[in-house]
Amino acid sequence: MIWLILFGLITYFFIAQWVSEITRTPVWLLWVVAMMPVFVLTIWTAVFQGRSMPTPLVVSLFLGCLALYLYLIQRGRIIPPQNSAVETSAIDVSQTPTIESAPEAQSETQIPRPINKVEEGYLQNCFPWSVFYLQQIEYRPQSVVCRGQLRTKPEIAYQTIRENVEAQFSDRFHVVFQESTNREPFFELVTNSAAAVEGKSAPKSKRRIDIAVTLAALALVTTTWAGLQTVGRVPTIPAMLEDGFPYSLPLMLFFSARAIGNYMTARKYGIATTLPYFIPVIPFPFFPLGTIGAFT
């Protein structure tokens, strides 16, 4: 039961931290769908003790929940920023009382944006859903307007977003926090021309040591548990030293090698990246690993 609660908390953390930024589907609903295979397998084991679930049923359960999970994300997906940029540009140009306003609105999308596609993902990570729920991004020639819902005090929101933007983009933007005419708060990232001249436009790596260490520790626990499960031993300190760690440590080093290589290469070429994040998984008889690796 402890392992089930632990895995549920890890799953909820991942969904709330990353998935909630791209969809309006409630986090709790996505969590229930993602945890459904674990719940079903746990109930099956408790009811039919000593009898394993048929393989076709297990495969159908996982594939069905995966398909439903992706469908819910896509159904509530936030409108891509490109659409909002076109609409905003058309509205802005239409305020000019000239006949050529419509063609100008169509050509507005050809103006170079302050950030590219990859950096757009970095920008979205600067807005935690619990601080400022980002819903729309509008592009201007010299700025980026971020609209959404304020979920905390304005002072806290401004300080948090400003620090995140500086961590990702250094001094490339001036962060402005204000209200629109209908009193809806929004952030505007104005291009810092001085930083662009000095060549400081490359974003920095977003290092979350706390998350990396926590996930690595959880992965060590789950892989050690997988090693004990493979040899059929009860989790005790002698069993962990004899069979648990000899299984988990080489496995962790194997997955760490690739992730650390990606991290070092990205740092070498000035690409913004996170520290390696492990993905702990509760070991099952058909998947006795305890982790599916690490990613940056």
Order of alpha helices (4+ residues) and beta strands (2+ residues): alpha-alpha-alpha-alpha-alpha-alpha-beta-beta-alpha-beta-beta-alpha-alpha-alpha-beta-beta
